[in-house]
Amino acid sequence: MREDALTNILSQLNATSADIQASAVISTDGLMMAALLPQGLDQDRMGAMSAALLSLGSRVARELDRGTPEQVLVKGDNGYVLMLQAGNDAVLTVLASTAAKLGLIFLDAKRAAAAMAQVL
């Protein structure tokens, strides 16, 4: 039931923009809770990398006295990876195209993460 609710939130998020290519909610220890990923993208690898990057982002923010991180953003040649905390024990990871309007993606992802926090 919880997985269905999370998948529904991911579906609504992905529908907000054609530039969102994939999304997933992952526990902070790297376990996939729900995902809408393209064929060929390894869920386990995405979960592990998201947890590692979130952990590193938290450490950087703490060590450099920046407080609690709200998001981690990676920009690559083929698009963006955006991660936001979704409650205390999960992270929302969004893959977006290079043409994405990041302001709108951030807004929609933040709303989805808040909805996920309510479910979790």
ZAMARGU-4260 file (C-alpha; in steps of 0.2 Angstrom, whole numbers, plus 5000, padded with zeros to 4 digits):
<rodrens>
0) 5000/5000/5000 | 5014/5012/5004 | 5023/5008/4988 | 5007/5011/4978 | 5006/5028/4986
5) 5024/5032/4983 | 5022/5026/4965 | 5007/5037/4963 | 5016/5053/4969 | 5031/5048/4957
10) 5018/5047/4942 | 5011/5064/4946 | 5028/5071/4947 | 5034/5064/4931 | 5018/5070/4923
15) 5022/5088/4927 | 5036/5090/4915 | 5041/5081/4899 | 5059/5085/4905 | 5058/5073/4919
20) 5065/5057/4913 | 5064/5046/4929 | 5061/5047/4947 | 5063/5036/4962 | 5061/5037/4981
25) 5075/5028/4990 | 5079/5024/5008 | 5094/5033/5015 | 5103/5017/5016 | 5101/5014/4997
30) 5085/5003/4996 | 5073/5007/4982 | 5056/5010/4989 | 5047/5015/4973 | 5053/5020/4956
35) 5048/5025/4938 | 5064/5022/4928 | 5067/5019/4910 | 5072/5002/4904 | 5090/4997/4907
40) 5093/5008/4922 | 5098/4997/4936 | 5087/5001/4952 | 5100/4994/4964 | 5114/5005/4956
45) 5103/5020/4957 | 5099/5017/4975 | 5116/5014/4980 | 5123/5030/4971 | 5109/5041/4977
50) 5112/5036/4995 | 5131/5038/4993 | 5129/5055/4985 | 5116/5061/4998 | 5128/5055/5012
55) 5142/5065/5004 | 5132/5080/5002 | 5127/5080/5020 | 5145/5078/5026 | 5150/5093/5015
60) 5137/5104/5021 | 5141/5099/5039 | 5160/5101/5038 | 5158/5118/5029 | 5145/5124/5041
65) 5131/5125/5029 | 5118/5117/5039 | 5106/5103/5034 | 5106/5101/5015 | 5090/5103/5006
70) 5095/5096/4989 | 5110/5089/4979 | 5111/5093/4961 | 5123/5085/4948 | 5124/5093/4931
75) 5130/5082/4917 | 5132/5083/4898 | 5116/5073/4896 | 5105/5081/4910 | 5103/5083/4928
80) 5101/5072/4944 | 5092/5081/4958 | 5090/5074/4975 | 5079/5080/4989 | 5076/5073/5007
85) 5059/5065/5008 | 5056/5064/5026 | 5069/5058/5038 | 5074/5041/5030 | 5071/5043/5012
90) 5077/5053/4997 | 5068/5058/4981 | 5080/5056/4965 | 5074/5065/4949 | 5083/5063/4932
95) 5079/5078/4920 | 5085/5082/4903 | 5097/5096/4899 | 5082/5107/4892 | 5073/5106/4909
100) 5067/5122/4917 | 5076/5119/4934 | 5065/5131/4944 | 5049/5122/4940 | 5057/5105/4942
105) 5064/5110/4960 | 5046/5116/4964 | 5037/5101/4959 | 5050/5089/4966 | 5049/5099/4983
110) 5030/5096/4983 | 5032/5078/4979 | 5045/5075/4993 | 5034/5084/5005 | 5019/5072/5000
115) 5031/5057/5001 | 5036/5062/5019 | 5018/5062/5024 | 5016/5044/5017 | 5032/5038/5025
</rodrens>
